[in-house]
């Protein structure tokens, strides 16, 4: 017959409560991760829409100062 633990567990035993808490924590974290992944996908879709809108109406970039003759010619250096 094995050891008998009356009223208490040995110090190295893992309680059922600890296991259930860990399982609950894991499920909670997995649910949170799934929710965050969904939010990321939604934000990426919104960003893509905004980038398309900006791309259509964006002004062309200004020419660099050097090409407008404001900083001298790079050839003479």
PDB file of N, CA, C and O in Angstrom:
ATOM      1  N   UNK A   1       0.838  -1.176   0.000  1.00  0.00           N
ATOM      2  CA  UNK A   1       0.000   0.000   0.000  1.00  0.00           C
ATOM      3  C   UNK A   1       0.885   1.242   0.000  1.00  0.00           C
ATOM      4  O   UNK A   1       1.905   1.292   0.687  1.00  0.00           O
ATOM      5  N   UNK A   2       0.473   2.260  -0.794  1.00  0.00           N
ATOM      6  CA  UNK A   2       1.258   3.479  -0.908  1.00  0.00           C
ATOM      7  C   UNK A   2       1.090   4.361   0.308  1.00  0.00           C
ATOM      8  O   UNK A   2       0.348   4.037   1.235  1.00  0.00           O
ATOM      9  N   UNK A   3       1.785   5.468   0.291  1.00  0.00           N
ATOM     10  CA  UNK A   3       1.689   6.394   1.425  1.00  0.00           C
ATOM     11  C   UNK A   3       0.279   6.947   1.557  1.00  0.00           C
ATOM     12  O   UNK A   3      -0.445   7.086   0.571  1.00  0.00           O
ATOM     13  N   UNK A   4      -0.088   7.251   2.760  1.00  0.00           N
ATOM     14  CA  UNK A   4      -1.414   7.782   3.044  1.00  0.00           C
ATOM     15  C   UNK A   4      -1.265   9.239   3.463  1.00  0.00           C
ATOM     16  O   UNK A   4      -0.558   9.551   4.421  1.00  0.00           O
ATOM     17  N   UNK A   5      -1.938  10.127   2.733  1.00  0.00           N
ATOM     18  CA  UNK A   5      -1.875  11.544   3.053  1.00  0.00           C
ATOM     19  C   UNK A   5      -3.235  11.968   3.578  1.00  0.00           C
ATOM     20  O   UNK A   5      -4.174  12.185   2.812  1.00  0.00           O
ATOM     21  N   UNK A   6      -3.322  12.078   4.849  1.00  0.00           N
ATOM     22  CA  UNK A   6      -4.585  12.435   5.471  1.00  0.00           C
ATOM     23  C   UNK A   6      -4.574  13.929   5.753  1.00  0.00           C
ATOM     24  O   UNK A   6      -3.769  14.425   6.541  1.00  0.00           O
ATOM     25  N   UNK A   7      -5.482  14.632   5.094  1.00  0.00           N
ATOM     26  CA  UNK A   7      -5.658  16.052   5.401  1.00  0.00           C
ATOM     27  C   UNK A   7      -4.712  16.990   4.688  1.00  0.00           C
ATOM     28  O   UNK A   7      -4.940  18.200   4.714  1.00  0.00           O
ATOM     29  N   UNK A   8      -3.657  16.497   4.049  1.00  0.00           N
ATOM     30  CA  UNK A   8      -2.761  17.406   3.335  1.00  0.00           C
ATOM     31  C   UNK A   8      -2.016  16.661   2.233  1.00  0.00           C
ATOM     32  O   UNK A   8      -1.873  15.439   2.263  1.00  0.00           O
ATOM     33  N   UNK A   9      -1.554  17.431   1.273  1.00  0.00           N
ATOM     34  CA  UNK A   9      -0.786  16.868   0.175  1.00  0.00           C
ATOM     35  C   UNK A   9       0.695  17.062   0.456  1.00  0.00           C
ATOM     36  O   UNK A   9       1.072  17.977   1.189  1.00  0.00           O
ATOM     37  N   UNK A  10       1.524  16.223  -0.109  1.00  0.00           N
ATOM     38  CA  UNK A  10       2.961  16.458   0.046  1.00  0.00           C
ATOM     39  C   UNK A  10       3.340  17.783  -0.616  1.00  0.00           C
ATOM     40  O   UNK A  10       2.620  18.261  -1.493  1.00  0.00           O
ATOM     41  N   UNK A  11       4.440  18.366  -0.216  1.00  0.00           N
ATOM     42  CA  UNK A  11       4.819  19.695  -0.693  1.00  0.00           C
ATOM     43  C   UNK A  11       5.056  19.738  -2.199  1.00  0.00           C
ATOM     44  O   UNK A  11       4.955  20.808  -2.799  1.00  0.00           O
ATOM     45  N   UNK A  12       5.368  18.605  -2.824  1.00  0.00           N
ATOM     46  CA  UNK A  12       5.631  18.616  -4.257  1.00  0.00           C
ATOM     47  C   UNK A  12       4.403  18.237  -5.091  1.00  0.00           C
ATOM     48  O   UNK A  12       4.513  18.110  -6.310  1.00  0.00           O
ATOM     49  N   UNK A  13       3.245  18.054  -4.469  1.00  0.00           N
ATOM     50  CA  UNK A  13       2.031  17.678  -5.190  1.00  0.00           C
ATOM     51  C   UNK A  13       1.399  18.909  -5.836  1.00  0.00           C
ATOM     52  O   UNK A  13       1.461  20.009  -5.287  1.00  0.00           O
ATOM     53  N   UNK A  14       0.794  18.716  -6.999  1.00  0.00           N
ATOM     54  CA  UNK A  14       0.077  19.793  -7.686  1.00  0.00           C
ATOM     55  C   UNK A  14      -1.403  19.585  -7.426  1.00  0.00           C
ATOM     56  O   UNK A  14      -1.938  18.510  -7.695  1.00  0.00           O
ATOM     57  N   UNK A  15      -2.056  20.594  -6.913  1.00  0.00           N
ATOM     58  CA  UNK A  15      -3.471  20.456  -6.585  1.00  0.00           C
ATOM     59  C   UNK A  15      -4.329  20.546  -7.844  1.00  0.00           C
ATOM     60  O   UNK A  15      -3.910  21.105  -8.858  1.00  0.00           O
ATOM     61  N   UNK A  16      -5.520  19.996  -7.764  1.00  0.00           N
ATOM     62  CA  UNK A  16      -6.473  20.066  -8.869  1.00  0.00           C
ATOM     63  C   UNK A  16      -6.822  21.516  -9.170  1.00  0.00           C
ATOM     64  O   UNK A  16      -7.003  21.884 -10.330  1.00  0.00           O
ATOM     65  N   UNK A  17      -6.917  22.334  -8.141  1.00  0.00           N
ATOM     66  CA  UNK A  17      -7.223  23.753  -8.323  1.00  0.00           C
ATOM     67  C   UNK A  17      -6.144  24.431  -9.151  1.00  0.00           C
ATOM     68  O   UNK A  17      -6.447  25.230 -10.037  1.00  0.00           O
ATOM     69  N   UNK A  18      -4.888  24.114  -8.868  1.00  0.00           N
ATOM     70  CA  UNK A  18      -3.781  24.703  -9.622  1.00  0.00           C
ATOM     71  C   UNK A  18      -3.864  24.313 -11.090  1.00  0.00           C
ATOM     72  O   UNK A  18      -3.648  25.151 -11.966  1.00  0.00           O
ATOM     73  N   UNK A  19      -4.171  23.063 -11.366  1.00  0.00           N
ATOM     74  CA  UNK A  19      -4.291  22.587 -12.745  1.00  0.00           C
ATOM     75  C   UNK A  19      -5.454  23.285 -13.443  1.00  0.00           C
ATOM     76  O   UNK A  19      -5.316  23.728 -14.583  1.00  0.00           O
ATOM     77  N   UNK A  20      -6.596  23.385 -12.767  1.00  0.00           N
ATOM     78  CA  UNK A  20      -7.759  24.051 -13.363  1.00  0.00           C
ATOM     79  C   UNK A  20      -7.491  25.532 -13.604  1.00  0.00           C
ATOM     80  O   UNK A  20      -7.900  26.084 -14.626  1.00  0.00           O
ATOM     81  N   UNK A  21      -6.798  26.178 -12.656  1.00  0.00           N
ATOM     82  CA  UNK A  21      -6.438  27.586 -12.837  1.00  0.00           C
ATOM     83  C   UNK A  21      -5.540  27.756 -14.060  1.00  0.00           C
ATOM     84  O   UNK A  21      -5.720  28.692 -14.839  1.00  0.00           O
ATOM     85  N   UNK A  22      -4.586  26.863 -14.226  1.00  0.00           N
ATOM     86  CA  UNK A  22      -3.678  26.932 -15.370  1.00  0.00           C
ATOM     87  C   UNK A  22      -4.447  26.727 -16.672  1.00  0.00           C
ATOM     88  O   UNK A  22      -4.175  27.403 -17.664  1.00  0.00           O
ATOM     89  N   UNK A  23      -5.396  25.808 -16.676  1.00  0.00           N
ATOM     90  CA  UNK A  23      -6.193  25.559 -17.874  1.00  0.00           C
ATOM     91  C   UNK A  23      -7.062  26.774 -18.201  1.00  0.00           C
ATOM     92  O   UNK A  23      -7.212  27.146 -19.365  1.00  0.00           O
ATOM     93  N   UNK A  24      -7.631  27.386 -17.163  1.00  0.00           N
ATOM     94  CA  UNK A  24      -8.454  28.579 -17.352  1.00  0.00           C
ATOM     95  C   UNK A  24      -7.598  29.721 -17.880  1.00  0.00           C
ATOM     96  O   UNK A  24      -8.000  30.432 -18.801  1.00  0.00           O
ATOM     97  N   UNK A  25      -6.409  29.895 -17.292  1.00  0.00           N
ATOM     98  CA  UNK A  25      -5.498  30.939 -17.757  1.00  0.00           C
ATOM     99  C   UNK A  25      -5.123  30.721 -19.218  1.00  0.00           C
ATOM    100  O   UNK A  25      -5.103  31.667 -20.005  1.00  0.00           O
ATOM    101  N   UNK A  26      -4.827  29.476 -19.579  1.00  0.00           N
ATOM    102  CA  UNK A  26      -4.455  29.162 -20.956  1.00  0.00           C
ATOM    103  C   UNK A  26      -5.611  29.469 -21.903  1.00  0.00           C
ATOM    104  O   UNK A  26      -5.411  30.089 -22.947  1.00  0.00           O
ATOM    105  N   UNK A  27      -6.801  29.043 -21.546  1.00  0.00           N
ATOM    106  CA  UNK A  27      -7.975  29.305 -22.389  1.00  0.00           C
ATOM    107  C   UNK A  27      -8.220  30.807 -22.508  1.00  0.00           C
ATOM    108  O   UNK A  27      -8.547  31.306 -23.585  1.00  0.00           O
ATOM    109  N   UNK A  28      -8.061  31.517 -21.403  1.00  0.00           N
ATOM    110  CA  UNK A  28      -8.256  32.963 -21.403  1.00  0.00           C
ATOM    111  C   UNK A  28      -7.227  33.644 -22.306  1.00  0.00           C
ATOM    112  O   UNK A  28      -7.566  34.539 -23.080  1.00  0.00           O
ATOM    113  N   UNK A  29      -5.966  33.213 -22.201  1.00  0.00           N
ATOM    114  CA  UNK A  29      -4.915  33.798 -23.030  1.00  0.00           C
ATOM    115  C   UNK A  29      -5.147  33.489 -24.507  1.00  0.00           C
ATOM    116  O   UNK A  29      -4.951  34.353 -25.362  1.00  0.00           O
ATOM    117  N   UNK A  30      -5.561  32.271 -24.803  1.00  0.00           N
ATOM    118  CA  UNK A  30      -5.822  31.899 -26.196  1.00  0.00           C
ATOM    119  C   UNK A  30      -6.980  32.716 -26.769  1.00  0.00           C
ATOM    120  O   UNK A  30      -6.942  33.126 -27.929  1.00  0.00           O
ATOM    121  N   UNK A  31      -8.003  32.949 -25.956  1.00  0.00           N
ATOM    122  CA  UNK A  31      -9.136  33.765 -26.400  1.00  0.00           C
ATOM    123  C   UNK A  31      -8.682  35.206 -26.639  1.00  0.00           C
ATOM    124  O   UNK A  31      -9.094  35.836 -27.612  1.00  0.00           O
ATOM    125  N   UNK A  32      -7.847  35.715 -25.763  1.00  0.00           N
ATOM    126  CA  UNK A  32      -7.334  37.083 -25.905  1.00  0.00           C
ATOM    127  C   UNK A  32      -6.480  37.205 -27.166  1.00  0.00           C
ATOM    128  O   UNK A  32      -6.587  38.187 -27.902  1.00  0.00           O
ATOM    129  N   UNK A  33      -5.636  36.207 -27.412  1.00  0.00           N
ATOM    130  CA  UNK A  33      -4.791  36.207 -28.605  1.00  0.00           C
ATOM    131  C   UNK A  33      -5.653  36.179 -29.862  1.00  0.00           C
ATOM    132  O   UNK A  33      -5.393  36.918 -30.811  1.00  0.00           O
ATOM    133  N   UNK A  34      -6.672  35.332 -29.871  1.00  0.00           N
ATOM    134  CA  UNK A  34      -7.576  35.243 -31.029  1.00  0.00           C
ATOM    135  C   UNK A  34      -8.260  36.589 -31.268  1.00  0.00           C
ATOM    136  O   UNK A  34      -8.407  37.018 -32.413  1.00  0.00           O
ATOM    137  N   UNK A  35      -8.675  37.250 -30.194  1.00  0.00           N
ATOM    138  CA  UNK A  35      -9.320  38.559 -30.308  1.00  0.00           C
ATOM    139  C   UNK A  35      -8.341  39.600 -30.858  1.00  0.00           C
ATOM    140  O   UNK A  35      -8.705  40.404 -31.717  1.00  0.00           O
ATOM    141  N   UNK A  36      -7.106  39.584 -30.366  1.00  0.00           N
ATOM    142  CA  UNK A  36      -6.106  40.533 -30.848  1.00  0.00           C
ATOM    143  C   UNK A  36      -5.770  40.289 -32.318  1.00  0.00           C
ATOM    144  O   UNK A  36      -5.588  41.238 -33.080  1.00  0.00           O
ATOM    145  N   UNK A  37      -5.688  39.015 -32.716  1.00  0.00           N
ATOM    146  CA  UNK A  37      -5.425  38.694 -34.117  1.00  0.00           C
ATOM    147  C   UNK A  37      -6.544  39.230 -35.016  1.00  0.00           C
ATOM    148  O   UNK A  37      -6.284  39.735 -36.108  1.00  0.00           O
ATOM    149  N   UNK A  38      -7.780  39.116 -34.549  1.00  0.00           N
ATOM    150  CA  UNK A  38      -8.927  39.635 -35.306  1.00  0.00           C
ATOM    151  C   UNK A  38      -8.817  41.154 -35.448  1.00  0.00           C
ATOM    152  O   UNK A  38      -9.043  41.702 -36.527  1.00  0.00           O
ATOM    153  N   UNK A  39      -8.469  41.826 -34.352  1.00  0.00           N
ATOM    154  CA  UNK A  39      -8.320  43.280 -34.393  1.00  0.00           C
ATOM    155  C   UNK A  39      -7.210  43.695 -35.354  1.00  0.00           C
ATOM    156  O   UNK A  39      -7.356  44.674 -36.086  1.00  0.00           O
ATOM    157  N   UNK A  40      -6.105  42.958 -35.354  1.00  0.00           N
ATOM    158  CA  UNK A  40      -4.995  43.262 -36.262  1.00  0.00           C
ATOM    159  C   UNK A  40      -5.451  43.137 -37.713  1.00  0.00           C
ATOM    160  O   UNK A  40      -5.146  43.998 -38.539  1.00  0.00           O
ATOM    161  N   UNK A  41      -6.180  42.065 -38.025  1.00  0.00           N
ATOM    162  CA  UNK A  41      -6.676  41.880 -39.400  1.00  0.00           C
ATOM    163  C   UNK A  41      -7.600  43.034 -39.801  1.00  0.00           C
ATOM    164  O   UNK A  41      -7.526  43.529 -40.926  1.00  0.00           O
ATOM    165  N   UNK A  42      -8.466  43.460 -38.883  1.00  0.00           N
ATOM    166  CA  UNK A  42      -9.377  44.574 -39.172  1.00  0.00           C
ATOM    167  C   UNK A  42      -8.603  45.871 -39.407  1.00  0.00           C
ATOM    168  O   UNK A  42      -8.914  46.630 -40.325  1.00  0.00           O
ATOM    169  N   UNK A  43      -7.592  46.118 -38.571  1.00  0.00           N
ATOM    170  CA  UNK A  43      -6.785  47.328 -38.735  1.00  0.00           C
ATOM    171  C   UNK A  43      -5.997  47.295 -40.041  1.00  0.00           C
ATOM    172  O   UNK A  43      -5.857  48.321 -40.707  1.00  0.00           O
ATOM    173  N   UNK A  44      -5.483  46.124 -40.409  1.00  0.00           N
ATOM    174  CA  UNK A  44      -4.755  46.008 -41.670  1.00  0.00           C
ATOM    175  C   UNK A  44      -5.672  46.308 -42.852  1.00  0.00           C
ATOM    176  O   UNK A  44      -5.259  46.961 -43.810  1.00  0.00           O
ATOM    177  N   UNK A  45      -6.902  45.837 -42.788  1.00  0.00           N
ATOM    178  CA  UNK A  45      -7.868  46.098 -43.863  1.00  0.00           C
ATOM    179  C   UNK A  45      -8.178  47.593 -43.940  1.00  0.00           C
ATOM    180  O   UNK A  45      -8.248  48.158 -45.031  1.00  0.00           O
ATOM    181  N   UNK A  46      -8.365  48.230 -42.786  1.00  0.00           N
ATOM    182  CA  UNK A  46      -8.644  49.669 -42.764  1.00  0.00           C
ATOM    183  C   UNK A  46      -7.445  50.458 -43.287  1.00  0.00           C
ATOM    184  O   UNK A  46      -7.612  51.426 -44.030  1.00  0.00           O
ATOM    185  N   UNK A  47      -6.244  50.048 -42.903  1.00  0.00           N
ATOM    186  CA  UNK A  47      -5.027  50.721 -43.361  1.00  0.00           C
ATOM    187  C   UNK A  47      -4.889  50.615 -44.876  1.00  0.00           C
ATOM    188  O   UNK A  47      -4.510  51.579 -45.540  1.00  0.00           O
ATOM    189  N   UNK A  48      -5.193  49.457 -45.409  1.00  0.00           N
ATOM    190  CA  UNK A  48      -5.126  49.264 -46.858  1.00  0.00           C
ATOM    191  C   UNK A  48      -6.087  50.216 -47.581  1.00  0.00           C
ATOM    192  O   UNK A  48      -5.742  50.793 -48.612  1.00  0.00           O
ATOM    193  N   UNK A  49      -7.281  50.370 -47.033  1.00  0.00           N
ATOM    194  CA  UNK A  49      -8.265  51.289 -47.622  1.00  0.00           C
ATOM    195  C   UNK A  49      -7.737  52.720 -47.596  1.00  0.00           C
ATOM    196  O   UNK A  49      -7.819  53.433 -48.596  1.00  0.00           O
ATOM    197  N   UNK A  50      -7.197  53.137 -46.456  1.00  0.00           N
ATOM    198  CA  UNK A  50      -6.672  54.499 -46.323  1.00  0.00           C
ATOM    199  C   UNK A  50      -5.494  54.711 -47.273  1.00  0.00           C
ATOM    200  O   UNK A  50      -5.389  55.760 -47.908  1.00  0.00           O
ATOM    201  N   UNK A  51      -4.610  53.720 -47.372  1.00  0.00           N
ATOM    202  CA  UNK A  51      -3.460  53.861 -48.269  1.00  0.00           C
ATOM    203  C   UNK A  51      -3.905  54.008 -49.721  1.00  0.00           C
ATOM    204  O   UNK A  51      -3.311  54.774 -50.479  1.00  0.00           O
ATOM    205  N   UNK A  52      -4.937  53.285 -50.105  1.00  0.00           N
ATOM    206  CA  UNK A  52      -5.459  53.417 -51.472  1.00  0.00           C
ATOM    207  C   UNK A  52      -6.041  54.810 -51.686  1.00  0.00           C
ATOM    208  O   UNK A  52      -5.839  55.409 -52.743  1.00  0.00           O
ATOM    209  N   UNK A  53      -6.765  55.332 -50.691  1.00  0.00           N
ATOM    210  CA  UNK A  53      -7.351  56.663 -50.810  1.00  0.00           C
ATOM    211  C   UNK A  53      -6.261  57.724 -50.903  1.00  0.00           C
ATOM    212  O   UNK A  53      -6.355  58.644 -51.715  1.00  0.00           O
ATOM    213  N   UNK A  54      -5.245  57.601 -50.087  1.00  0.00           N
ATOM    214  CA  UNK A  54      -4.154  58.575 -50.080  1.00  0.00           C
ATOM    215  C   UNK A  54      -3.373  58.489 -51.385  1.00  0.00           C
ATOM    216  O   UNK A  54      -2.960  59.512 -51.930  1.00  0.00           O
ATOM    217  N   UNK A  55      -3.171  57.294 -51.880  1.00  0.00           N
ATOM    218  CA  UNK A  55      -2.427  57.118 -53.123  1.00  0.00           C
ATOM    219  C   UNK A  55      -3.096  57.791 -54.300  1.00  0.00           C
ATOM    220  O   UNK A  55      -2.413  58.256 -55.212  1.00  0.00           O
ATOM    221  N   UNK A  56      -4.404  57.853 -54.302  1.00  0.00           N
ATOM    222  CA  UNK A  56      -5.151  58.454 -55.409  1.00  0.00           C
ATOM    223  C   UNK A  56      -5.045  59.976 -55.363  1.00  0.00           C
ATOM    224  O   UNK A  56      -4.945  60.617 -56.409  1.00  0.00           O
ATOM    225  N   UNK A  57      -5.066  60.560 -54.171  1.00  0.00           N
ATOM    226  CA  UNK A  57      -5.120  62.012 -54.045  1.00  0.00           C
ATOM    227  C   UNK A  57      -3.780  62.635 -53.663  1.00  0.00           C
ATOM    228  O   UNK A  57      -3.700  63.855 -53.528  1.00  0.00           O
ATOM    229  N   UNK A  58      -2.738  61.850 -53.488  1.00  0.00           N
ATOM    230  CA  UNK A  58      -1.460  62.382 -53.019  1.00  0.00           C
ATOM    231  C   UNK A  58      -0.822  63.276 -54.078  1.00  0.00           C
ATOM    232  O   UNK A  58      -0.913  63.001 -55.274  1.00  0.00           O
ATOM    233  N   UNK A  59      -0.175  64.353 -53.620  1.00  0.00           N
ATOM    234  CA  UNK A  59       0.557  65.235 -54.524  1.00  0.00           C
ATOM    235  C   UNK A  59       1.876  64.557 -54.884  1.00  0.00           C
ATOM    236  O   UNK A  59       2.396  63.753 -54.111  1.00  0.00           O
ATOM    237  N   UNK A  60       2.409  64.878 -56.045  1.00  0.00           N
ATOM    238  CA  UNK A  60       3.732  64.334 -56.357  1.00  0.00           C
ATOM    239  C   UNK A  60       4.758  64.926 -55.399  1.00  0.00           C
ATOM    240  O   UNK A  60       4.610  66.061 -54.945  1.00  0.00           O
ATOM    241  N   UNK A  61       5.773  64.173 -55.100  1.00  0.00           N
ATOM    242  CA  UNK A  61       6.799  64.635 -54.161  1.00  0.00           C
ATOM    243  C   UNK A  61       7.546  65.817 -54.768  1.00  0.00           C
ATOM    244  O   UNK A  61       7.726  65.894 -55.984  1.00  0.00           O
ATOM    245  N   UNK A  62       7.979  66.738 -53.903  1.00  0.00           N
ATOM    246  CA  UNK A  62       8.759  67.872 -54.392  1.00  0.00           C
ATOM    247  C   UNK A  62      10.115  67.391 -54.871  1.00  0.00           C
ATOM    248  O   UNK A  62      10.636  66.373 -54.414  1.00  0.00           O
ATOM    249  N   UNK A  63      10.673  68.150 -55.803  1.00  0.00           N
ATOM    250  CA  UNK A  63      12.020  67.826 -56.266  1.00  0.00           C
ATOM    251  C   UNK A  63      12.996  68.171 -55.149  1.00  0.00           C
ATOM    252  O   UNK A  63      12.758  69.114 -54.396  1.00  0.00           O
ATOM    253  N   UNK A  64      14.075  67.432 -55.031  1.00  0.00           N
ATOM    254  CA  UNK A  64      15.083  67.777 -54.021  1.00  0.00           C
ATOM    255  C   UNK A  64      15.642  69.181 -54.286  1.00  0.00           C
ATOM    256  O   UNK A  64      15.660  69.643 -55.426  1.00  0.00           O
ATOM    257  N   UNK A  65      16.092  69.846 -53.233  1.00  0.00           N
ATOM    258  CA  UNK A  65      16.617  71.205 -53.364  1.00  0.00           C
ATOM    259  C   UNK A  65      17.770  71.265 -54.358  1.00  0.00           C
ATOM    260  O   UNK A  65      17.866  72.220 -55.129  1.00  0.00           O
ATOM    261  N   UNK A  66      18.632  70.280 -54.354  1.00  0.00           N
ATOM    262  CA  UNK A  66      19.795  70.291 -55.230  1.00  0.00           C
ATOM    263  C   UNK A  66      19.370  70.331 -56.702  1.00  0.00           C
ATOM    264  O   UNK A  66      19.981  71.042 -57.500  1.00  0.00           O
ATOM    265  N   UNK A  67      18.332  69.576 -57.066  1.00  0.00           N
ATOM    266  CA  UNK A  67      17.913  69.540 -58.468  1.00  0.00           C
ATOM    267  C   UNK A  67      17.262  70.857 -58.894  1.00  0.00           C
ATOM    268  O   UNK A  67      17.105  71.108 -60.089  1.00  0.00           O
ATOM    269  N   UNK A  68      16.886  71.687 -57.941  1.00  0.00           N
ATOM    270  CA  UNK A  68      16.311  73.000 -58.267  1.00  0.00           C
ATOM    271  C   UNK A  68      17.388  74.079 -58.271  1.00  0.00           C
ATOM    272  O   UNK A  68      17.081  75.257 -58.455  1.00  0.00           O
ATOM    273  N   UNK A  69      18.654  73.690 -58.068  1.00  0.00           N
ATOM    274  CA  UNK A  69      19.749  74.647 -58.102  1.00  0.00           C
ATOM    275  C   UNK A  69      19.933  75.426 -56.823  1.00  0.00           C
ATOM    276  O   UNK A  69      20.672  76.411 -56.818  1.00  0.00           O
ATOM    277  N   UNK A  70      19.294  75.031 -55.739  1.00  0.00           N
ATOM    278  CA  UNK A  70      19.379  75.803 -54.500  1.00  0.00           C
ATOM    279  C   UNK A  70      20.591  75.425 -53.661  1.00  0.00           C
ATOM    280  O   UNK A  70      20.984  76.191 -52.781  1.00  0.00           O
ATOM    281  N   UNK A  71      21.182  74.290 -53.903  1.00  0.00           N
ATOM    282  CA  UNK A  71      22.340  73.888 -53.106  1.00  0.00           C
ATOM    283  C   UNK A  71      23.588  73.735 -53.969  1.00  0.00           C
ATOM    284  O   UNK A  71      24.566  73.129 -53.533  1.00  0.00           O
ATOM    285  N   UNK A  72      23.569  74.254 -55.135  1.00  0.00           N
ATOM    286  CA  UNK A  72      24.719  74.124 -56.024  1.00  0.00           C
ATOM    287  C   UNK A  72      24.679  72.808 -56.764  1.00  0.00           C
ATOM    288  O   UNK A  72      23.849  71.941 -56.489  1.00  0.00           O
ATOM    289  N   UNK A  73      25.562  72.681 -57.677  1.00  0.00           N
ATOM    290  CA  UNK A  73      25.590  71.492 -58.517  1.00  0.00           C
ATOM    291  C   UNK A  73      26.443  70.408 -57.874  1.00  0.00           C
ATOM    292  O   UNK A  73      27.537  70.698 -57.390  1.00  0.00           O
ATOM    293  N   UNK A  74      25.965  69.162 -57.858  1.00  0.00           N
ATOM    294  CA  UNK A  74      26.782  68.085 -57.298  1.00  0.00           C
ATOM    295  C   UNK A  74      27.968  67.742 -58.196  1.00  0.00           C
ATOM    296  O   UNK A  74      28.894  67.067 -57.748  1.00  0.00           O
ATOM    297  N   UNK A  75      27.964  68.196 -59.471  1.00  0.00           N
ATOM    298  CA  UNK A  75      29.044  67.868 -60.403  1.00  0.00           C
ATOM    299  C   UNK A  75      30.336  68.586 -60.043  1.00  0.00           C
ATOM    300  O   UNK A  75      31.419  68.057 -60.292  1.00  0.00           O
ATOM    301  N   UNK A  76      30.249  69.761 -59.472  1.00  0.00           N
ATOM    302  CA  UNK A  76      31.435  70.551 -59.177  1.00  0.00           C
ATOM    303  C   UNK A  76      32.157  70.111 -57.917  1.00  0.00           C
ATOM    304  O   UNK A  76      33.138  70.749 -57.536  1.00  0.00           O
ATOM    305  N   UNK A  77      31.733  69.082 -57.272  1.00  0.00           N
ATOM    306  CA  UNK A  77      32.323  68.664 -55.989  1.00  0.00           C
ATOM    307  C   UNK A  77      33.286  67.547 -56.141  1.00  0.00           C
ATOM    308  O   UNK A  77      33.861  67.088 -55.154  1.00  0.00           O
TER     309      UNK A  77
END
